[in-house]
Amino acid sequence: MRILDIGYGTGIWAIEMAQKYPQAEIIAIDLGNDHPMVDDFVFRVDFRSGVDFTSNFWGLENQEGTFDLVHAALLCGSVPDWKAFYAKIARYGL
């Protein structure tokens, strides 16, 4: 299973998915440059910061149509064109 978390923020959603689905490959992207604080245990989450959601380049080349789940929440103020944003998201799901 492959999961893409767009706008990971604190990282808690991606970390909880890694706990619940340890076999899943999880990529989490965010506009900011901070990585979540993770105590004592390293989860299998590939956190990628500095991703501009308004650009066409999200650092996910050749991964279109490969994610089983695409999650995006609480992105108010980060997305100027929601229609274009959802069109970009749609290309990554199966």
TIGU-930777 format. One record per atom (N, C-alpha, C, CB): residue number from 1; atom name; y, x, z. Coordinates in nm, 4 decimals. Glycine has a CB too. Example, Ala and Ser with C-alpha at 12.3 -4.5 7.8 and 13.67 -1.06 7.14 Angstrom:
2
pos->1 site->N Y->-0.5690 X->1.3190 Z->0.7800
pos->1 site->CA Y->-0.4500 X->1.2300 Z->0.7800
pos->1 site->C Y->-0.3300 X->1.3200 Z->0.7800
pos->1 site->CB Y->-0.4473 X->1.1308 Z->0.9046
pos->2 site->N Y->-0.2250 X->1.2850 Z->0.7080
pos->2 site->CA Y->-0.1060 X->1.3670 Z->0.7140
pos->2 site->C Y->0.0030 X->1.2900 Z->0.7870
pos->2 site->CB Y->-0.0598 X->1.4084 Z->0.5725
//
This chain:
94
pos->1 site->N Y->-0.1165 X->0.0834 Z->0.0000
pos->1 site->CA Y->0.0000 X->0.0000 Z->0.0000
pos->1 site->C Y->0.1242 X->0.0890 Z->0.0000
pos->1 site->CB Y->-0.0010 X->-0.0955 Z->0.1208
pos->2 site->N Y->0.2236 X->0.0496 Z->-0.0793
pos->2 site->CA Y->0.3514 X->0.1230 Z->-0.0861
pos->2 site->C Y->0.4639 X->0.0282 Z->-0.0467
pos->2 site->CB Y->0.3762 X->0.1821 Z->-0.2299
pos->3 site->N Y->0.5519 X->0.0760 Z->0.0403
pos->3 site->CA Y->0.6632 X->-0.0042 Z->0.0903
pos->3 site->C Y->0.7930 X->0.0716 Z->0.0664
pos->3 site->CB Y->0.6453 X->-0.0374 Z->0.2414
pos->4 site->N Y->0.8944 X->0.0010 Z->0.0170
pos->4 site->CA Y->1.0279 X->0.0567 Z->-0.0005
pos->4 site->C Y->1.1232 X->-0.0194 Z->0.0907
pos->4 site->CB Y->1.0740 X->0.0489 Z->-0.1498
pos->5 site->N Y->1.1885 X->0.0524 Z->0.1813
pos->5 site->CA Y->1.2872 X->-0.0064 Z->0.2724
pos->5 site->C Y->1.4250 X->0.0400 Z->0.2264
pos->5 site->CB Y->1.2599 X->0.0347 Z->0.4228
pos->6 site->N Y->1.5067 X->-0.0551 Z->0.1828
pos->6 site->CA Y->1.6403 X->-0.0225 Z->0.1325
pos->6 site->C Y->1.7415 X->-0.0522 Z->0.2417
pos->6 site->CB Y->1.6735 X->-0.1027 Z->0.0027
pos->7 site->N Y->1.8154 X->0.0499 Z->0.2824
pos->7 site->CA Y->1.9125 X->0.0361 Z->0.3904
pos->7 site->C Y->1.8441 X->0.0426 Z->0.5258
pos->7 site->CB Y->1.9896 X->-0.0948 Z->0.3767
pos->8 site->N Y->1.7766 X->0.1541 Z->0.5559
pos->8 site->CA Y->1.6944 X->0.1630 Z->0.6773
pos->8 site->C Y->1.7728 X->0.1611 Z->0.8079
pos->8 site->CB Y->1.6134 X->0.2873 Z->0.6725
pos->9 site->N Y->1.9017 X->0.1922 Z->0.8059
pos->9 site->CA Y->1.9824 X->0.1844 Z->0.9283
pos->9 site->C Y->1.9275 X->0.2693 Z->1.0409
pos->9 site->CB Y->1.9922 X->0.0419 Z->0.9743
pos->10 site->N Y->1.8831 X->0.2055 Z->1.1490
pos->10 site->CA Y->1.8248 X->0.2786 Z->1.2621
pos->10 site->C Y->1.6849 X->0.3286 Z->1.2318
pos->10 site->CB Y->1.8214 X->0.1905 Z->1.3854
pos->11 site->N Y->1.6215 X->0.2730 Z->1.1290
pos->11 site->CA Y->1.4862 X->0.3127 Z->1.0918
pos->11 site->C Y->1.3773 X->0.2345 Z->1.1616
pos->11 site->CB Y->1.4673 X->0.4562 Z->1.1200
pos->12 site->N Y->1.4150 X->0.1440 Z->1.2511
pos->12 site->CA Y->1.3153 X->0.0739 Z->1.3328
pos->12 site->C Y->1.2196 X->-0.0102 Z->1.2489
pos->12 site->CB Y->1.3846 X->-0.0146 Z->1.4342
pos->13 site->N Y->1.2677 X->-0.0775 Z->1.1440
pos->13 site->CA Y->1.1787 X->-0.1608 Z->1.0629
pos->13 site->C Y->1.0739 X->-0.0745 Z->0.9941
pos->13 site->CB Y->1.2589 X->-0.2410 Z->0.9585
pos->14 site->N Y->1.1155 X->0.0361 Z->0.9341
pos->14 site->CA Y->1.0219 X->0.1252 Z->0.8647
pos->14 site->C Y->0.9219 X->0.1862 Z->0.9628
pos->14 site->CB Y->1.0985 X->0.2367 Z->0.7909
pos->15 site->N Y->0.9691 X->0.2244 Z->1.0795
pos->15 site->CA Y->0.8805 X->0.2822 Z->1.1810
pos->15 site->C Y->0.7775 X->0.1794 Z->1.2283
pos->15 site->CB Y->0.9626 X->0.3340 Z->1.3008
pos->16 site->N Y->0.8222 X->0.0552 Z->1.2495
pos->16 site->CA Y->0.7284 X->-0.0498 Z->1.2905
pos->16 site->C Y->0.6246 X->-0.0782 Z->1.1821
pos->16 site->CB Y->0.8043 X->-0.1782 Z->1.3246
pos->17 site->N Y->0.6657 X->-0.0717 Z->1.0558
pos->17 site->CA Y->0.5697 X->-0.0911 Z->0.9466
pos->17 site->C Y->0.4690 X->0.0241 Z->0.9435
pos->17 site->CB Y->0.6433 X->-0.1022 Z->0.8104
pos->18 site->N Y->0.5150 X->0.1449 Z->0.9719
pos->18 site->CA Y->0.4242 X->0.2601 Z->0.9755
pos->18 site->C Y->0.3239 X->0.2463 Z->1.0893
pos->18 site->CB Y->0.5034 X->0.3911 Z->0.9907
pos->19 site->N Y->0.3673 X->0.1904 Z->1.2007
pos->19 site->CA Y->0.2750 X->0.1672 Z->1.3120
pos->19 site->C Y->0.1746 X->0.0586 Z->1.2770
pos->19 site->CB Y->0.3521 X->0.1288 Z->1.4390
pos->20 site->N Y->0.2230 X->-0.0483 Z->1.2165
pos->20 site->CA Y->0.1365 X->-0.1626 Z->1.1840
pos->20 site->C Y->0.0422 X->-0.1335 Z->1.0676
pos->20 site->CB Y->0.2214 X->-0.2841 Z->1.1510
pos->21 site->N Y->0.0895 X->-0.0558 Z->0.9712
pos->21 site->CA Y->0.0114 X->-0.0230 Z->0.8521
pos->21 site->C Y->0.0053 X->0.1287 Z->0.8349
pos->21 site->CB Y->0.0723 X->-0.0898 Z->0.7259
pos->22 site->N Y->-0.0738 X->0.1972 Z->0.9142
pos->22 site->CA Y->-0.0772 X->0.3439 Z->0.9105
pos->22 site->C Y->-0.1237 X->0.4008 Z->0.7763
pos->22 site->CB Y->-0.1674 X->0.3948 Z->1.0196
pos->23 site->N Y->-0.1925 X->0.3230 Z->0.6961
pos->23 site->CA Y->-0.2392 X->0.3706 Z->0.5666
pos->23 site->C Y->-0.1330 X->0.3580 Z->0.4590
pos->23 site->CB Y->-0.3627 X->0.2950 Z->0.5252
pos->24 site->N Y->-0.0225 X->0.2898 Z->0.4882
pos->24 site->CA Y->0.0811 X->0.2656 Z->0.3877
pos->24 site->C Y->0.1686 X->0.3882 Z->0.3649
pos->24 site->CB Y->0.1677 X->0.1482 Z->0.4293
pos->25 site->N Y->0.2133 X->0.4025 Z->0.2411
pos->25 site->CA Y->0.3148 X->0.5019 Z->0.2078
pos->25 site->C Y->0.4484 X->0.4300 Z->0.2143
pos->25 site->CB Y->0.2900 X->0.5675 Z->0.0655
pos->26 site->N Y->0.5391 X->0.4796 Z->0.2973
pos->26 site->CA Y->0.6670 X->0.4126 Z->0.3177
pos->26 site->C Y->0.7809 X->0.5076 Z->0.2829
pos->26 site->CB Y->0.6804 X->0.3626 Z->0.4635
pos->27 site->N Y->0.8670 X->0.4607 Z->0.1932
pos->27 site->CA Y->0.9882 X->0.5339 Z->0.1584
pos->27 site->C Y->1.1050 X->0.4483 Z->0.2052
pos->27 site->CB Y->0.9964 X->0.5651 Z->0.0030
pos->28 site->N Y->1.1953 X->0.5086 Z->0.2820
pos->28 site->CA Y->1.3111 X->0.4380 Z->0.3338
pos->28 site->C Y->1.4369 X->0.5093 Z->0.2862
pos->28 site->CB Y->1.3070 X->0.4294 Z->0.4889
pos->29 site->N Y->1.5269 X->0.4339 Z->0.2207
pos->29 site->CA Y->1.6496 X->0.4930 Z->0.1691
pos->29 site->C Y->1.7702 X->0.4276 Z->0.2365
pos->29 site->CB Y->1.6577 X->0.4773 Z->0.0150
pos->30 site->N Y->1.8801 X->0.5052 Z->0.2474
pos->30 site->CA Y->1.9999 X->0.4514 Z->0.3097
pos->30 site->C Y->2.1230 X->0.5221 Z->0.2555
pos->30 site->CB Y->1.9928 X->0.4651 Z->0.4625
pos->31 site->N Y->2.2349 X->0.4541 Z->0.2615
pos->31 site->CA Y->2.3619 X->0.5073 Z->0.2145
pos->31 site->C Y->2.4130 X->0.6194 Z->0.3048
pos->31 site->CB Y->2.4652 X->0.3961 Z->0.2061
pos->32 site->N Y->2.3910 X->0.6054 Z->0.4351
pos->32 site->CA Y->2.4388 X->0.7047 Z->0.5313
pos->32 site->C Y->2.3611 X->0.8345 Z->0.5247
pos->32 site->CB Y->2.4312 X->0.6492 Z->0.6706
pos->33 site->N Y->2.4048 X->0.9312 Z->0.6018
pos->33 site->CA Y->2.3402 X->1.0626 Z->0.6035
pos->33 site->C Y->2.2619 X->1.0895 Z->0.7307
pos->33 site->CB Y->2.4430 X->1.1698 Z->0.5855
pos->34 site->N Y->2.2444 X->0.9900 Z->0.8140
pos->34 site->CA Y->2.1712 X->1.0088 Z->0.9388
pos->34 site->C Y->2.0246 X->0.9729 Z->0.9216
pos->34 site->CB Y->2.2331 X->0.9248 Z->1.0504
pos->35 site->N Y->1.9400 X->1.0473 Z->0.9902
pos->35 site->CA Y->1.7987 X->1.0129 Z->0.9969
pos->35 site->C Y->1.7731 X->0.9494 Z->1.1326
pos->35 site->CB Y->1.7076 X->1.1385 Z->0.9745
pos->36 site->N Y->1.6834 X->0.8535 Z->1.1382
pos->36 site->CA Y->1.6540 X->0.7879 Z->1.2658
pos->36 site->C Y->1.5992 X->0.8858 Z->1.3684
pos->36 site->CB Y->1.5549 X->0.6747 Z->1.2450
pos->37 site->N Y->1.6261 X->0.8563 Z->1.4925
pos->37 site->CA Y->1.5703 X->0.9344 Z->1.6028
pos->37 site->C Y->1.4285 X->0.8833 Z->1.6275
pos->37 site->CB Y->1.6593 X->0.9232 Z->1.7333
pos->38 site->N Y->1.3326 X->0.9713 Z->1.6238
pos->38 site->CA Y->1.1933 X->0.9341 Z->1.6459
pos->38 site->C Y->1.1414 X->1.0174 Z->1.7626
pos->38 site->CB Y->1.1062 X->0.9558 Z->1.5165
pos->39 site->N Y->1.0981 X->0.9516 Z->1.8678
pos->39 site->CA Y->1.0448 X->1.0209 Z->1.9844
pos->39 site->C Y->0.9013 X->1.0636 Z->1.9609
pos->39 site->CB Y->1.0536 X->0.9322 Z->2.1081
pos->40 site->N Y->0.8607 X->1.1687 Z->2.0187
pos->40 site->CA Y->0.7237 X->1.2152 Z->2.0398
pos->40 site->C Y->0.6222 X->1.1997 Z->1.9265
pos->40 site->CB Y->0.6719 X->1.1470 Z->2.1528
pos->41 site->N Y->0.6361 X->1.1065 Z->1.8372
pos->41 site->CA Y->0.5341 X->1.0811 Z->1.7361
pos->41 site->C Y->0.5980 X->1.0827 Z->1.5984
pos->41 site->CB Y->0.4630 X->0.9463 Z->1.7615
pos->42 site->N Y->0.5390 X->1.1549 Z->1.5063
pos->42 site->CA Y->0.5911 X->1.1598 Z->1.3701
pos->42 site->C Y->0.5182 X->1.0548 Z->1.2876
pos->42 site->CB Y->0.5745 X->1.3022 Z->1.3075
pos->43 site->N Y->0.5936 X->0.9580 Z->1.2377
pos->43 site->CA Y->0.5353 X->0.8515 Z->1.1576
pos->43 site->C Y->0.5380 X->0.8903 Z->1.0102
pos->43 site->CB Y->0.6102 X->0.7187 Z->1.1804
pos->44 site->N Y->0.4572 X->0.8267 Z->0.9348
pos->44 site->CA Y->0.4502 X->0.8546 Z->0.7916
pos->44 site->C Y->0.5559 X->0.7753 Z->0.7156
pos->44 site->CB Y->0.3106 X->0.8220 Z->0.7373
pos->45 site->N Y->0.6820 X->0.8064 Z->0.7437
pos->45 site->CA Y->0.7928 X->0.7433 Z->0.6726
pos->45 site->C Y->0.8749 X->0.8535 Z->0.6075
pos->45 site->CB Y->0.8809 X->0.6559 Z->0.7688
pos->46 site->N Y->0.8978 X->0.8390 Z->0.4787
pos->46 site->CA Y->0.9794 X->0.9338 Z->0.4043
pos->46 site->C Y->1.1232 X->0.8812 Z->0.4045
pos->46 site->CB Y->0.9255 X->0.9535 Z->0.2575
pos->47 site->N Y->1.2043 X->0.9255 Z->0.5029
pos->47 site->CA Y->1.3432 X->0.8828 Z->0.5133
pos->47 site->C Y->1.4287 X->0.9643 Z->0.4174
pos->47 site->CB Y->1.3948 X->0.8973 Z->0.6584
pos->48 site->N Y->1.5038 X->0.8941 Z->0.3320
pos->48 site->CA Y->1.5919 X->0.9600 Z->0.2353
pos->48 site->C Y->1.7325 X->0.9049 Z->0.2531
pos->48 site->CB Y->1.5418 X->0.9388 Z->0.0886
pos->49 site->N Y->1.8252 X->0.9918 Z->0.2907
pos->49 site->CA Y->1.9615 X->0.9479 Z->0.3169
pos->49 site->C Y->2.0532 X->0.9817 Z->0.2000
pos->49 site->CB Y->2.0140 X->1.0116 Z->0.4453
pos->50 site->N Y->2.1752 X->0.9275 Z->0.2059
pos->50 site->CA Y->2.2754 X->0.9554 Z->0.1032
pos->50 site->C Y->2.2502 X->0.8880 Z->-0.0299
pos->50 site->CB Y->2.2839 X->1.1004 Z->0.0816
pos->51 site->N Y->2.1793 X->0.7761 Z->-0.0308
pos->51 site->CA Y->2.1487 X->0.7050 Z->-0.1551
pos->51 site->C Y->2.2558 X->0.5985 Z->-0.1794
pos->51 site->CB Y->2.0063 X->0.6404 Z->-0.1492
pos->52 site->N Y->2.3250 X->0.6083 Z->-0.2909
pos->52 site->CA Y->2.4297 X->0.5140 Z->-0.3284
pos->52 site->C Y->2.3658 X->0.3947 Z->-0.3992
pos->52 site->CB Y->2.5367 X->0.5821 Z->-0.4193
pos->53 site->N Y->2.3669 X->0.2789 Z->-0.3341
pos->53 site->CA Y->2.3035 X->0.1596 Z->-0.3897
pos->53 site->C Y->2.3744 X->0.1076 Z->-0.5145
pos->53 site->CB Y->2.2991 X->0.0509 Z->-0.2853
pos->54 site->N Y->2.4996 X->0.1501 Z->-0.5371
pos->54 site->CA Y->2.5724 X->0.1028 Z->-0.6546
pos->54 site->C Y->2.5402 X->0.1835 Z->-0.7794
pos->54 site->CB Y->2.7208 X->0.1072 Z->-0.6285
pos->55 site->N Y->2.4740 X->0.2974 Z->-0.7626
pos->55 site->CA Y->2.4384 X->0.3802 Z->-0.8784
pos->55 site->C Y->2.3011 X->0.3406 Z->-0.9317
pos->55 site->CB Y->2.4400 X->0.5301 Z->-0.8410
pos->56 site->N Y->2.2687 X->0.3877 Z->-1.0484
pos->56 site->CA Y->2.1356 X->0.3633 Z->-1.1046
pos->56 site->C Y->2.0341 X->0.4657 Z->-1.0561
pos->56 site->CB Y->2.1415 X->0.3648 Z->-1.2568
pos->57 site->N Y->2.0799 X->0.5721 Z->-0.9948
pos->57 site->CA Y->1.9924 X->0.6789 Z->-0.9482
pos->57 site->C Y->1.9686 X->0.6643 Z->-0.7985
pos->57 site->CB Y->2.0527 X->0.8172 Z->-0.9805
pos->58 site->N Y->1.8465 X->0.6290 Z->-0.7601
pos->58 site->CA Y->1.8106 X->0.6137 Z->-0.6194
pos->58 site->C Y->1.7105 X->0.7203 Z->-0.5768
pos->58 site->CB Y->1.7531 X->0.4743 Z->-0.5937
pos->59 site->N Y->1.6826 X->0.8173 Z->-0.6629
pos->59 site->CA Y->1.5854 X->0.9204 Z->-0.6287
pos->59 site->C Y->1.4425 X->0.8705 Z->-0.6342
pos->59 site->CB Y->1.6142 X->0.9743 Z->-0.4924
pos->60 site->N Y->1.4196 X->0.7670 Z->-0.7111
pos->60 site->CA Y->1.2863 X->0.7061 Z->-0.7211
pos->60 site->C Y->1.2398 X->0.7019 Z->-0.8668
pos->60 site->CB Y->1.2871 X->0.5633 Z->-0.6611
pos->61 site->N Y->1.2672 X->0.8070 Z->-0.9396
pos->61 site->CA Y->1.2285 X->0.8103 Z->-1.0803
pos->61 site->C Y->1.0775 X->0.7935 Z->-1.0952
pos->61 site->CB Y->1.2741 X->0.9417 Z->-1.1456
pos->62 site->N Y->1.0376 X->0.7288 Z->-1.2002
pos->62 site->CA Y->0.8957 X->0.7074 Z->-1.2334
pos->62 site->C Y->0.8199 X->0.6313 Z->-1.1254
pos->62 site->CB Y->0.8280 X->0.8405 Z->-1.2572
pos->63 site->N Y->0.8902 X->0.5531 Z->-1.0443
pos->63 site->CA Y->0.8228 X->0.4738 Z->-0.9417
pos->63 site->C Y->0.8464 X->0.3243 Z->-0.9616
pos->63 site->CB Y->0.8702 X->0.5159 Z->-0.8031
pos->64 site->N Y->0.9010 X->0.2875 Z->-1.0765
pos->64 site->CA Y->0.9219 X->0.1469 Z->-1.1057
pos->64 site->C Y->0.7881 X->0.0742 Z->-1.1089
pos->64 site->CB Y->0.9964 X->0.1294 Z->-1.2391
pos->65 site->N Y->0.7846 X->-0.0435 Z->-1.0485
pos->65 site->CA Y->0.6644 X->-0.1265 Z->-1.0480
pos->65 site->C Y->0.5524 X->-0.0737 Z->-0.9613
pos->65 site->CB Y->0.6146 X->-0.1417 Z->-1.1858
pos->66 site->N Y->0.5834 X->0.0120 Z->-0.8639
pos->66 site->CA Y->0.4763 X->0.0717 Z->-0.7833
pos->66 site->C Y->0.4775 X->0.0298 Z->-0.6366
pos->66 site->CB Y->0.4856 X->0.2204 Z->-0.7911
pos->67 site->N Y->0.5757 X->-0.0506 Z->-0.5949
pos->67 site->CA Y->0.5830 X->-0.0895 Z->-0.4541
pos->67 site->C Y->0.5261 X->-0.2291 Z->-0.4334
pos->67 site->CB Y->0.7278 X->-0.0837 Z->-0.4042
pos->68 site->N Y->0.4439 X->-0.2431 Z->-0.3303
pos->68 site->CA Y->0.3856 X->-0.3725 Z->-0.2960
pos->68 site->C Y->0.4849 X->-0.4599 Z->-0.2204
pos->68 site->CB Y->0.2592 X->-0.3533 Z->-0.2129
pos->69 site->N Y->0.5783 X->-0.3945 Z->-0.1498
pos->69 site->CA Y->0.6781 X->-0.4665 Z->-0.0713
pos->69 site->C Y->0.8099 X->-0.3908 Z->-0.0793
pos->69 site->CB Y->0.6323 X->-0.4836 Z->0.0770
pos->70 site->N Y->0.9168 X->-0.4645 Z->-0.1092
pos->70 site->CA Y->1.0510 X->-0.4072 Z->-0.1082
pos->70 site->C Y->1.1306 X->-0.4848 Z->-0.0045
pos->70 site->CB Y->1.1194 X->-0.4133 Z->-0.2510
pos->71 site->N Y->1.1849 X->-0.4137 Z->0.0945
pos->71 site->CA Y->1.2584 X->-0.4760 Z->0.2047
pos->71 site->C Y->1.4038 X->-0.4312 Z->0.2013
pos->71 site->CB Y->1.1939 X->-0.4408 Z->0.3413
pos->72 site->N Y->1.4954 X->-0.5263 Z->0.2137
pos->72 site->CA Y->1.6383 X->-0.4966 Z->0.2222
pos->72 site->C Y->1.7001 X->-0.6002 Z->0.3151
pos->72 site->CB Y->1.7073 X->-0.4979 Z->0.0799
pos->73 site->N Y->1.7708 X->-0.5546 Z->0.4170
pos->73 site->CA Y->1.8326 X->-0.6469 Z->0.5122
pos->73 site->C Y->1.9619 X->-0.5871 Z->0.5667
pos->73 site->CB Y->1.7353 X->-0.6794 Z->0.6279
pos->74 site->N Y->2.0525 X->-0.6744 Z->0.6053
pos->74 site->CA Y->2.1781 X->-0.6346 Z->0.6700
pos->74 site->C Y->2.2581 X->-0.5343 Z->0.5887
pos->74 site->CB Y->2.1496 X->-0.5766 Z->0.8057
pos->75 site->N Y->2.2727 X->-0.5600 Z->0.4608
pos->75 site->CA Y->2.3461 X->-0.4689 Z->0.3737
pos->75 site->C Y->2.4882 X->-0.5169 Z->0.3440
pos->75 site->CB Y->2.2709 X->-0.4507 Z->0.2442
pos->76 site->N Y->2.5388 X->-0.6106 Z->0.4237
pos->76 site->CA Y->2.6739 X->-0.6616 Z->0.4026
pos->76 site->C Y->2.7737 X->-0.5466 Z->0.4033
pos->76 site->CB Y->2.7106 X->-0.7656 Z->0.5105
pos->77 site->N Y->2.8586 X->-0.5415 Z->0.3053
pos->77 site->CA Y->2.9583 X->-0.4366 Z->0.2936
pos->77 site->C Y->2.9106 X->-0.3143 Z->0.2177
pos->77 site->CB Y->3.0026 X->-0.3956 Z->0.4282
pos->78 site->N Y->2.7811 X->-0.3072 Z->0.1899
pos->78 site->CA Y->2.7261 X->-0.1924 Z->0.1182
pos->78 site->C Y->2.6977 X->-0.2221 Z->-0.0282
pos->78 site->CB Y->2.5998 X->-0.1462 Z->0.1852
pos->79 site->N Y->2.6983 X->-0.3491 Z->-0.0639
pos->79 site->CA Y->2.6600 X->-0.3892 Z->-0.1998
pos->79 site->C Y->2.7737 X->-0.4705 Z->-0.2625
pos->79 site->CB Y->2.5270 X->-0.4721 Z->-0.1985
pos->80 site->N Y->2.8469 X->-0.4124 Z->-0.3575
pos->80 site->CA Y->2.9579 X->-0.4855 Z->-0.4188
pos->80 site->C Y->2.9138 X->-0.5898 Z->-0.5225
pos->80 site->CB Y->3.0517 X->-0.3879 Z->-0.4838
pos->81 site->N Y->2.7981 X->-0.5723 Z->-0.5832
pos->81 site->CA Y->2.7506 X->-0.6632 Z->-0.6875
pos->81 site->C Y->2.6051 X->-0.6996 Z->-0.6572
pos->81 site->CB Y->2.7641 X->-0.5983 Z->-0.8301
pos->82 site->N Y->2.5862 X->-0.8128 Z->-0.5912
pos->82 site->CA Y->2.4518 X->-0.8525 Z->-0.5478
pos->82 site->C Y->2.3587 X->-0.8805 Z->-0.6645
pos->82 site->CB Y->2.4598 X->-0.9748 Z->-0.4595
pos->83 site->N Y->2.4073 X->-0.9392 Z->-0.7714
pos->83 site->CA Y->2.3230 X->-0.9688 Z->-0.8873
pos->83 site->C Y->2.2659 X->-0.8395 Z->-0.9461
pos->83 site->CB Y->2.4034 X->-1.0458 Z->-0.9947
pos->84 site->N Y->2.3502 X->-0.7388 Z->-0.9629
pos->84 site->CA Y->2.3047 X->-0.6091 Z->-1.0157
pos->84 site->C Y->2.2107 X->-0.5413 Z->-0.9163
pos->84 site->CB Y->2.4258 X->-0.5168 Z->-1.0463
pos->85 site->N Y->2.2389 X->-0.5553 Z->-0.7882
pos->85 site->CA Y->2.1550 X->-0.4954 Z->-0.6840
pos->85 site->C Y->2.0139 X->-0.5542 Z->-0.6879
pos->85 site->CB Y->2.2181 X->-0.5172 Z->-0.5448
pos->86 site->N Y->2.0042 X->-0.6865 Z->-0.6954
pos->86 site->CA Y->1.8719 X->-0.7501 Z->-0.7018
pos->86 site->C Y->1.7977 X->-0.7156 Z->-0.8305
pos->86 site->CB Y->1.8859 X->-0.9013 Z->-0.6901
pos->87 site->N Y->1.8700 X->-0.6958 Z->-0.9392
pos->87 site->CA Y->1.8056 X->-0.6538 Z->-1.0640
pos->87 site->C Y->1.7454 X->-0.5137 Z->-1.0476
pos->87 site->CB Y->1.9073 X->-0.6557 Z->-1.1816
pos->88 site->N Y->1.8157 X->-0.4253 Z->-0.9757
pos->88 site->CA Y->1.7622 X->-0.2917 Z->-0.9499
pos->88 site->C Y->1.6399 X->-0.2986 Z->-0.8601
pos->88 site->CB Y->1.8690 X->-0.2025 Z->-0.8864
pos->89 site->N Y->1.6460 X->-0.3821 Z->-0.7574
pos->89 site->CA Y->1.5330 X->-0.3955 Z->-0.6663
pos->89 site->C Y->1.4091 X->-0.4463 Z->-0.7396
pos->89 site->CB Y->1.5686 X->-0.4897 Z->-0.5511
pos->90 site->N Y->1.4286 X->-0.5448 Z->-0.8268
pos->90 site->CA Y->1.3170 X->-0.6078 Z->-0.8968
pos->90 site->C Y->1.2353 X->-0.5083 Z->-0.9784
pos->90 site->CB Y->1.3683 X->-0.7172 Z->-0.9872
pos->91 site->N Y->1.2959 X->-0.4036 Z->-1.0267
pos->91 site->CA Y->1.2216 X->-0.3079 Z->-1.1096
pos->91 site->C Y->1.1209 X->-0.2256 Z->-1.0293
pos->91 site->CB Y->1.3185 X->-0.2146 Z->-1.1797
pos->92 site->N Y->1.1356 X->-0.2211 Z->-0.8968
pos->92 site->CA Y->1.0443 X->-0.1407 Z->-0.8154
pos->92 site->C Y->0.9208 X->-0.2166 Z->-0.7673
pos->92 site->CB Y->1.1178 X->-0.0869 Z->-0.6969
pos->93 site->N Y->0.9271 X->-0.3493 Z->-0.7616
pos->93 site->CA Y->0.8124 X->-0.4265 Z->-0.7153
pos->93 site->C Y->0.7072 X->-0.4406 Z->-0.8219
pos->93 site->CB Y->0.8559 X->-0.5622 Z->-0.6693
pos->94 site->N Y->0.5889 X->-0.4802 Z->-0.7776
pos->94 site->CA Y->0.4774 X->-0.5005 Z->-0.8710
pos->94 site->C Y->0.4964 X->-0.6237 Z->-0.9548
pos->94 site->CB Y->0.3467 X->-0.5103 Z->-0.7965
//
